[in-house]
Amino acid sequence: MVGRWLRWRMVGLALALVATGFASVPASVGQAADTTGVAAPPVAQAGRWIDVRLSQPTLVTAFEGNRIVYEAYAIRGTQGWETPTGTFYIQRRVANERMIGPGYDVSGVLFTQYFTELGHSLHYNYWSGNFGGAGSHGCLGMGYGDSLFFWEWATVGTPIVIHW
């Protein structure tokens, strides 16, 4: 695949194929969260939950309790189209979405998981490679393998904590 690196990564006892694009996925999978560092999640949750750190680079982390299960870089909102901060929950999921808004009409948006009524979501982003930086209308766009992981791992009701 041109421009893509495929890497095998151990996730607990399961082996998962991760397509990471041009950015590599951080190596802290399987470790407990560092609750003293700047990137530590603000509120630990019980069970499965997602932490989103909007600072550069934007990082989406899957947790089970305080254990990191998976991490991925994401594209976040730009000025005027910010990704909201706070605690949200996945409200609905669409496997293959068409997104229409001011200045865009994109079809084939896979693995879309909405967490606000305004349309903010986690989803596959095939039209931009700026993973870790700004560039969306407020959504959190990820590469194919990363968005597939979150699609298979999360469900309606999974908490998402978004912070700087």
LINQUITA-V887655 format. One line per field, one symbol per residue. burial: 1 if it has 16 or more other C-alpha atoms within 10 Angstrom, else 0. A space follows every 10 residues. Layout:
burial->???
This chain:
burial->0000000000 0000000111 1011100011 0010000010 1001100111 1111001111 1111011111 1111111000 0111000111 1010001000 0000000011 1111100001 1111100011 1111111111 1111111111 1001100111 1110
